[in-house]
Amino acid sequence: MAKNNRLIKALKREEVDRPPVWLMRQAGRYMKEYMAIRKQTPFLELCKTPKLAAEVTLQPYKRFHMDAVIIFSDILIPIEAMGMNLELSERGPVLDPPLRTREQIEKLSIPDPYEKTGFVMQVIKEVKDLINDEVPVLGFAGAPWTLASYMIEGGTSKNFIELKRFLFANPDALHLLLEKIAETVTVYLAAQIEAGADAVQIFDTWAGELSSADYKIFALPYLKKIISHLHQISNCPVILYTNGCAAIVEQMLETGADCLSIDWRIDMAEAKRRIGDRAAIQGNLDPCLLLAPAEIIEARVKENISKFGSGPGLVVNLGHGILPPTPPESVEIFVNAVKNYVKQ
Amino acid sequence: MAKNNRLIKALKREEVDRPPVWLMRQAGRYMKEYMAIRKQTPFLELCKTPKLAAEVTLQPYKRFHMDAVIIFSDILIPIEAMGMNLELSERGPVLDPPLRTREQIEKLSIPDPYEKTGFVMQVIKEVKDLINDEVPVLGFAGAPWTLASYMIEGGTSKNFIELKRFLFANPDALHLLLEKIAETVTVYLAAQIEAGADAVQIFDTWAGELSSADYKIFALPYLKKIISHLHQISNCPVILYTNGCAAIVEQMLETGADCLSIDWRIDMAEAKRRIGDRAAIQGNLDPCLLLAPAEIIEARVKENISKFGSGPGLVVNLGHGILPPTPPESVEIFVNAVKNYVKQ
């Protein structure tokens, strides 16, 4: 157990002296320390070089002392291991050729996580060694729906036209794909937990693009399966993130996730009312807040914590990843605003 | 009053024999008739040529016989009239230079709608002449928040970084801008109603990017002001559209809009539960549905209508504009699925 175990306690809805704080994509382009390494190492190579990935993982912690570190990696790593061609850069991923037929889906394998993505477990071990049990180490994976979106679109997308065209025309083939991804993600996260991850986050970033009815069919069952398996093999808390979640909060609860990581559009007080004591809540400041003057950042953090109200189970975070133009000083102000909250 | 007055009745929550149907962006790139005209006329010139704009307005009606036509125009037309440089193409708008200072905002004028944008009123008159009172004619405008987003970002945006940076750093200047836009939009829509629009829709497309708390400050007051003025001068129904509205439905009701036009993420039954009899509801099929096989389109339309349940006040539409790759045949299937609903 980490010396600062606030995050794990909050995820389990146990009492803590103050809410823990970390930020999605806290290691990344907004830090000059990160850019110095990236200058010499392409993105995907960085993900696959445990020593460097561990170093990058620790960069934000060394500077801002969040209550957790999250391993530096990418949600598409297991997709490459399933048999797709992956190119990654900060401009966005390219998966070429994209999946458009059942035959392509049938050819995908369910990779052994140690054999094909052992470098990720190695990153976790390196980070665990370096962090010296100071704070918990988070592992993560993409959710089936979100990963399928990249695989079918061939990259990022605005309207997810190809994905939804496939959903309507080939629902059975899509279910086969989601099933294969779910199996892949399950063993991948289980391996991360075995390697030492203290909690894991499932990024279902694009599930907010589904209608509520389609979420029930194409997202919920696979999330349930993954989370229930992880709960069987360990007591490691599972966080579920979705961008644009206001229409599906109750369904996210049905996945069995220990904590719902929510975006900024939904009011924290309203989210608390809907979630109650059925899960912890992580979030949910607008990532653009970190472009604001210091006093605004501080005021909004306080407001966010007070909107959550009494009781355990709050993890302060953004509602989406840190934006590249974020000034590092703002991250410090954000983290300190949480740390100073209890002192008032 | 139009011979087919279903839309206006539904907007006023009066009984109709079946729900009316029309589609946002029903005149546009997916139609070869439209592309034939656009081949010879640049987008902005088309908007400013009443005879051509009226012809384009009627194209989808002539082919698919929706229950309404919406004038062919663009939400940024009044922004150019306020004093910004506007370039429009299907690739997206460019407003150069974008607004970044209070001084720039102070220089913007509140244009006389007849003097500066008289061609829009002329389009309405032309359409009214041509449509021969068969169906209602819709006018429209962008909402202050959504228009401000284009003015500050200088075009479309992914994360609205510059807009929100401005919001946090210069809230007073942003309020001045929103106030000026609100005044512009008010007289612009009043002129459209005077020219013969039977109903008007306010597009607050990007208000779903605001936190619920910021919506209350930067969107709601200006919408209230516009809608309350329009209600004072006429009994013309006002529709309010927002993409990604699940977190702000109750606030949208506070604007006083007669009808909330909602996106597909929120379940229609849930929207009806939250909205009740306080407004009509327009929507809310996923625009990607029109890329689906015919039987899926038909099934989803039926499901949508049945989820709305009993009572008046449903207008069937998409949850966002028609996507360019939409097959025209699918629009026909969509419209006919609504028309055939009562025949069962």
Interface residues (C-beta under 8 A of the other chain):
Chain A: N159 F160 I161 K164 R165 F168 A169 G208 E209 L210 S211 S212 A213 D214 G244 A246 A247 I248 W264 R265 I266 D267 E270 D286 P287 C288 L289 L291 A292 P293 I296 E303 L323 P325
Chain B: N159 F160 I161 K164 R165 F168 A169 G208 E209 L210 S211 S212 A213 D214 G244 A246 A247 I248 W264 R265 I266 D267 E270 D286 P287 C288 L289 L291 A292 P293 I296 E303 L323 P325
